[in-house]
Amino acid sequence: PLQIGIPGRVWKFRNVARHGDVSILPSTIFLRAELAKQAHLRGCIAIPIQLQSTAHFFVALFYANSVLHTDDVGVSVLAKASEILAAKPSYGLSIPPSQAENGSTAGTRSVLSKSRSWLKCELALNKAPVQRSPDDIDDIMKFSRRLEFFKHMPEPQRARLCRAMQLAKYNAGVVMHRSTDPEDRRVWRLVILGRMAVQVVEEYAAGQQPCTVWLFDGGQTFSRSYLNLFSDPTIGMTAWIESVSTCQCLEIEIPPDMQGDFKAWTRPLWYEELTRYFGVSINEAGEALGMCTSAIKKICRRHGIARWPHRKIASVEKMISQLQTKIDEMELSVCKDDGALDLLRSEMFDAIRQKMQCGKSARAMVQEAVTATAAASGGGGGKV
């Protein structure tokens, strides 16, 4: 799917992506990190390829068995790919020019910012909270009903947040949050106009340029906590959220006495956030997230997850551990059977794939199947 995984991001942004070691990346950046580790794949370079005079795009991925500590290999691969395509003009394929700011200025005016209710809301938000009249609050409330952020929030609490809501305007290049900043779950921002991006940099890969891994468009919310999905200080990977175009955002501060209930009412809990806790029981996940199990189950149902997958994952992980033990013993054996070893490795990959499917909703599986079918038939884009 667009924006999901390395091929999805290259497909969406039309830019070359380079990663020094995919086997240690968070699953939100590279879905198959565990498979890559088993297959001894490390460096990765992904290149967008366009069928000339059409809107068809493809993604070619190149993997290395060693870590790419510098960008030299990526430059060489890109140059060689361009040379090969140029030598075969009959194919009609080319590498599109790099898009400035990952195409960030395209489509930045959302439907929300064009609505009549927003124009009235904007006038009210331009006033200080203490200067807003009851009519101003009413205009803000009417607009808030269009926002997914407030969909499951009771009316009195929504009114309280709307009264204190602020409108902030940013130029391009303004950093909102960094993964190195202290955790802050009080302030949420909702994009009305423009686009925000999550940028990451792998510090172990010297000279690597920041990579855009996610975009927040009109109607989408974000906070500092989302950076935990894309950063990992143990491997020197840092992330930040910055404006990549002129932006207008609603700033919503959650009062201390509302923070506990707020998570259950409306917290935009991503599927990727849930997956971080699939390996533990739902009670342990609730303690880590600061939510009751009923709220987590309710959010799971919104994502199409019928049952908390902890037990299923534990069973698959036990199978993976047993297969790994057999593989290690056979590799150390004097009478090593290569055929049997290949069969065990194949079972290992199947088990890891099975683990990756645990907790996926039926809707997500259908979407993957549709995407794969569209790619195979050459419809609109593809992943090579």
C-alpha positions in Angstrom: 0.0 0.0 0.0 1.1 3.6 -0.5 3.4 5.0 2.2 3.7 1.5 3.9 7.1 -0.1 3.9 10.1 0.9 1.7 8.4 0.1 -1.6 5.2 1.9 -0.6 7.1 5.1 0.4 9.1 5.1 -2.8 6.0 4.5 -4.8 4.2 7.4 -3.1 7.1 9.9 -2.9 8.8 9.0 -6.2 12.2 9.4 -4.6 15.2 7.0 -4.2 15.4 5.5 -0.7 18.6 4.2 1.0 18.9 2.3 4.3 22.2 1.1 5.8 20.8 -2.0 7.6 17.1 -3.0 7.1 17.4 -5.9 9.5 17.4 -3.6 12.5 14.8 -1.1 11.3 11.5 -0.8 13.2 8.6 -2.6 11.5 6.9 0.8 10.9 9.8 1.6 8.5 10.6 -1.9 7.1 7.9 -4.5 7.5 10.1 -7.5 6.9 13.0 -6.7 9.1 12.9 -10.1 10.8 12.9 -11.9 7.5 15.8 -9.8 6.3 17.8 -10.8 9.4 17.2 -14.5 8.7 18.2 -14.1 5.1 21.3 -12.1 6.0 20.1 -9.0 4.0 21.4 -5.7 5.3 21.8 -2.6 3.1 18.9 -1.6 0.8 18.4 0.8 -2.1 15.0 1.3 -3.6 14.6 3.1 -7.0 11.4 4.4 -8.6 11.0 3.6 -12.3 8.4 5.2 -14.5 6.9 4.0 -17.7 7.3 7.1 -19.9 4.2 9.0 -21.0 2.1 7.1 -18.5 1.2 7.3 -14.8 2.6 3.8 -14.2 5.4 3.6 -11.6 7.4 0.6 -10.4 9.9 0.1 -7.6 13.1 -1.8 -7.9 14.8 -2.9 -4.7 18.4 -3.9 -4.4 19.7 -5.6 -1.2 23.3 -6.1 0.0 24.7 -8.7 2.4 26.6 -6.1 4.3 25.8 -2.8 6.0 26.0 0.3 3.9 28.0 2.7 6.1 28.3 5.4 3.4 26.2 6.6 0.4 28.8 5.6 -2.2 27.1 2.3 -3.1 23.7 3.9 -3.4 25.1 6.5 -5.9 26.8 3.7 -7.9 23.7 1.6 -8.0 21.5 4.6 -9.1 24.0 5.5 -11.8 24.2 2.0 -13.1 20.4 1.6 -13.2 20.1 4.9 -15.1 22.8 3.7 -17.6 21.0 0.4 -18.2 17.6 2.1 -18.8 19.2 4.7 -21.1 20.8 1.9 -23.1 17.3 0.4 -23.7 15.1 3.3 -24.9 12.6 0.8 -26.5 11.6 -0.2 -23.0 10.3 3.2 -22.4 11.5 3.2 -18.7 13.3 5.9 -16.8 14.1 7.0 -13.3 12.0 10.2 -12.5 13.8 13.2 -11.3 13.9 13.6 -7.5 10.9 15.5 -6.2 11.8 18.5 -4.0 10.6 18.0 -0.5 9.2 14.5 -1.5 6.4 16.2 -3.4 5.4 17.9 -0.2 3.8 20.9 -1.8 1.4 18.9 -3.9 -2.2 18.7 -2.8 -1.5 20.5 0.5 -4.9 22.3 0.5 -7.3 19.9 2.1 -11.1 19.7 1.7 -11.4 20.8 5.4 -9.7 24.2 4.7 -12.2 24.9 1.8 -15.4 24.3 3.8 -17.7 27.2 4.8 -17.7 25.9 8.4 -13.9 26.2 8.5 -14.0 29.9 7.4 -16.3 30.7 10.4 -14.2 28.5 12.7 -11.0 30.3 11.6 -12.4 33.7 12.4 -13.3 32.4 15.9 -9.9 30.8 16.4 -8.1 34.0 15.5 -9.4 35.5 18.7 -7.8 34.7 22.1 -9.8 32.0 24.0 -10.9 34.6 26.7 -12.3 36.9 24.0 -14.5 34.3 22.2 -18.2 34.7 22.3 -20.8 31.9 22.7 -21.3 32.2 18.9 -17.6 31.7 18.3 -17.5 28.6 20.5 -20.5 27.3 18.5 -18.7 27.8 15.2 -15.7 25.9 16.5 -17.9 23.1 17.8 -19.7 22.8 14.4 -16.4 22.4 12.6 -15.1 19.9 15.2 -17.9 17.5 14.3 -16.3 17.0 11.0 -13.0 15.8 12.6 -12.3 12.1 13.2 -10.3 13.2 16.3 -13.5 14.1 18.1 -15.7 11.3 16.8 -16.0 9.3 20.0 -15.7 12.1 22.5 -18.6 13.1 24.7 -20.1 16.5 23.9 -19.2 18.3 27.2 -15.5 17.3 27.0 -15.4 18.2 23.3 -16.8 21.7 24.1 -14.2 22.1 26.8 -11.4 21.4 24.4 -12.9 23.6 21.7 -13.0 26.6 24.1 -9.3 26.4 24.6 -8.3 25.3 21.1 -5.6 27.4 19.3 -4.8 28.0 15.6 -1.1 27.9 14.8 0.6 28.8 11.5 4.0 27.5 10.4 6.4 28.1 7.5 8.1 25.2 5.8 11.0 23.6 7.8 9.7 24.2 11.3 10.4 21.2 13.6 7.4 20.4 15.9 8.8 17.4 17.9 12.1 15.4 18.1 12.4 11.8 19.4 15.1 13.1 21.7 12.6 15.5 23.4 10.9 14.5 26.7 7.6 12.5 26.3 4.6 14.9 26.1 1.1 13.5 25.6 -0.7 16.7 26.5 -0.5 18.6 23.2 -1.9 17.2 19.9 -1.9 19.0 16.6 -4.4 18.5 13.8 -3.4 19.5 10.3 -5.9 21.8 8.5 -3.8 23.2 5.7 -0.4 22.0 4.4 1.6 18.9 5.3 3.8 17.6 8.1 6.4 14.9 7.7 8.1 12.4 9.9 11.8 12.4 9.0 14.3 9.8 10.2 18.1 9.5 10.0 20.2 6.5 10.6 23.3 7.8 12.4 25.3 4.6 11.8 25.1 5.3 8.0 27.5 8.2 7.6 26.4 11.0 5.3 22.9 9.7 4.8 20.2 12.3 4.1 17.0 12.4 6.2 14.4 10.0 4.9 10.6 10.8 4.9 8.8 7.9 6.4 5.3 9.3 7.0 3.1 12.3 6.0 0.3 14.0 7.9 -2.2 15.7 5.6 -5.4 17.6 6.3 -7.6 16.1 9.0 -4.8 14.0 10.5 -3.4 14.4 14.0 0.0 13.8 15.6 1.9 14.3 18.8 5.4 13.6 20.1 4.4 10.0 21.1 4.2 9.0 17.4 7.9 9.4 17.0 8.4 6.3 19.2 7.2 4.3 16.3 10.0 5.5 13.9 13.0 6.0 16.2 15.3 3.6 18.1 18.1 5.2 20.2 19.8 1.7 20.6 20.7 1.7 16.9 21.3 5.5 16.6 18.0 6.2 14.7 16.4 9.5 15.5 13.2 11.1 14.1 11.4 14.4 14.1 8.2 15.9 12.8 8.5 19.0 10.6 6.4 21.1 8.3 7.3 20.5 4.7 5.0 23.3 3.4 3.2 26.3 4.8 0.9 24.8 7.4 -2.1 25.6 9.6 -2.7 23.3 12.6 -5.2 23.2 15.4 -3.3 22.9 18.7 -5.3 20.9 21.3 -4.0 20.7 24.9 -5.5 17.9 27.0 -6.0 19.0 30.6 -4.5 16.7 33.3 -7.9 15.6 34.6 -9.0 14.5 31.1 -5.9 12.6 30.0 -6.9 9.2 31.3 -10.3 9.2 29.7 -9.1 10.9 26.6 -7.1 7.8 25.5 -10.3 5.8 25.5 -12.5 8.4 23.9 -10.6 9.5 20.9 -6.9 8.8 21.1 -5.8 8.1 17.4 -4.1 4.9 18.3 -2.4 3.5 15.2 -2.4 -0.1 14.3 1.4 0.1 14.4 1.2 1.3 18.0 -0.9 -1.7 18.9 1.6 -4.1 17.2 4.3 -3.1 19.7 2.3 -4.8 22.4 1.0 -7.9 20.6 3.8 -10.0 22.2 2.4 -9.4 25.7 -1.0 -10.0 27.3 -3.7 -7.4 26.9 -3.5 -6.6 30.6 0.3 -5.8 30.2 -0.5 -3.7 27.1 -3.1 -1.8 29.0 -0.6 -1.0 31.8 2.0 0.2 29.2 -0.5 2.3 27.3 -2.3 3.6 30.4 -5.6 2.3 29.2 -8.2 -0.2 30.4 -8.5 -3.5 28.5 -12.1 -2.6 27.4 -10.8 0.6 25.7 -8.0 -1.4 24.0 -10.6 -4.0 22.8 -12.8 -1.2 21.4 -9.8 0.3 19.5 -8.9 -3.2 18.2 -12.4 -3.6 16.8 -12.1 -0.2 15.0 -9.0 -1.7 13.3 -10.8 -4.9 12.5 -8.9 -7.1 15.0 -11.4 -9.5 16.6 -9.0 -11.1 19.2 -5.9 -10.0 21.0 -3.1 -12.0 19.2 -0.7 -12.6 22.2 -1.3 -16.3 22.5 -1.1 -17.0 18.8 2.2 -15.0 18.5 3.6 -16.9 21.5 2.8 -20.2 19.8 4.5 -19.1 16.5 7.5 -17.7 18.4 7.9 -21.1 20.1 7.9 -22.8 16.7 10.5 -20.3 15.4 12.7 -20.9 18.4 12.5 -24.7 17.9 13.3 -24.4 14.2 16.3 -22.1 14.9 17.7 -24.6 17.4 17.4 -27.4 14.7 19.1 -25.2 12.1 22.0 -24.3 14.5 22.5 -28.0 15.4 22.5 -29.1 11.8 24.9 -26.3 10.8 27.4 -27.5 13.5 26.8 -31.2 12.5 29.7 -33.1 10.9 27.3 -34.8 8.5 25.4 -31.7 7.4 22.5 -32.3 5.0 22.1 -29.3 2.8 18.7 -30.4 1.5 17.3 -30.8 5.0 18.9 -27.5 6.1 17.2 -25.7 3.2 13.9 -27.3 4.1 14.2 -26.1 7.7 15.1 -22.6 6.6 12.0 -22.6 4.3 9.9 -23.6 7.3 11.5 -20.8 9.3 10.6 -18.2 6.7 7.0 -19.5 6.6 6.8 -19.3 10.4 8.0 -15.7 10.4 5.5 -14.8 7.7 2.8 -16.4 9.9 3.9 -14.3 12.8 3.7 -11.2 10.6 0.1 -12.1 9.8 -0.9 -12.4 13.5 -3.1 -9.6 14.5 -3.8 -8.3 11.0 -7.3 -7.5 10.3 -9.2 -9.2 7.5 -9.5 -5.7 5.9 -5.7 -5.3 5.9 -5.2 -8.8 4.3 -7.8 -8.0 1.6 -6.0 -4.7 0.9 -2.7 -6.4 0.6 -4.2 -9.0 -1.8 -5.8 -6.3 -3.9 -2.5 -4.3 -4.0 -0.5 -7.4 -5.1 -3.1 -8.2 -7.8 -3.0 -4.6 -9.1 0.8 -4.6 -9.2 0.9 -8.0 -11.0 -1.5 -6.7 -13.7 0.3 -3.4 -14.1 -2.5 -1.3 -12.9 -1.4 2.2 -11.8 1.9 1.1 -10.2 3.8 -1.9 -8.9 6.5 -3.2 -6.7 9.4 -5.2 -8.2 
